[in-house]
């Protein structure tokens, strides 16, 4: 599938969705976009800047939600223009689809909302590529119904993302059979390595997590011939405005990226 005027995403080339969970200051956004775009260019990895203009699913009503749709979309367009990279952002309500499509290159459906028919239809009608995160309560096979809703609404460019499955309360595990099942649909797959380490609601009024496992989850996905990866990163993870408990450090991730690229290349020889 063609991503704006930037590049094509297929099941053959590695690509990365990377950025902060929610849009932060322009200085922090620029630092992340700059380092990731340079690192990816050096390795030949296709890079998409990821950040949300609104986090509508925070655990607490007092948690930071972001700059909002108007200012957030302007910031995403500024980042795209400045660094020459495509962007992806979450949409939570149907009316946000058309507006967001005027500013970003990929629309993302959050996991909790993947069954919301009107949201999927609105995203499909924009003609933009749509990335859907598999809900923590659904199997990979069940995602065929999500895919059918999008296709019947006119979507041609679809991506599917694994982000863990509920394992009791306040815990996620990754069942790699879900990736293999979703691969049968023929669309590019993405492994959301950082969110898959999350402990939903594990810290009372916010989610906890074990980000030290994220690199291993990503490498395991690569062995399953997954080429797309989703990482939330921050220069100072503990200071992140959202998902501080699952963030990877920006410099730490940049050092890890060549290892992930080598794993993807090695896995390709197993076919």
Buried (B, 14 or more C-beta within 10 A) or exposed (E): BEBBEBBEBEEEBBBBBBBBBBBBEEEBBBBBBBBBBEBBEEBEBBBBBBBBBBBBBBBEEEBBBBBEBEEBBEBBBBBBEBBEBBBBBBBBBBEBBBBBBEBBBBBBBBBBBBBBEEBBBBBBBBEBBBBBBBBBEBBBEBBBEBBEBBEEBEBEBBBBBBBBBBEEEBBBEBBBEBBBBBBEBEBBBBBBBBBBBBBBBBBEEBBBBBBEBBBEBBBBBBEBBBBBBBBBBBBEBEEBBBBBBBBBBBEBBBEBBEEBBEBBEEBEEEE
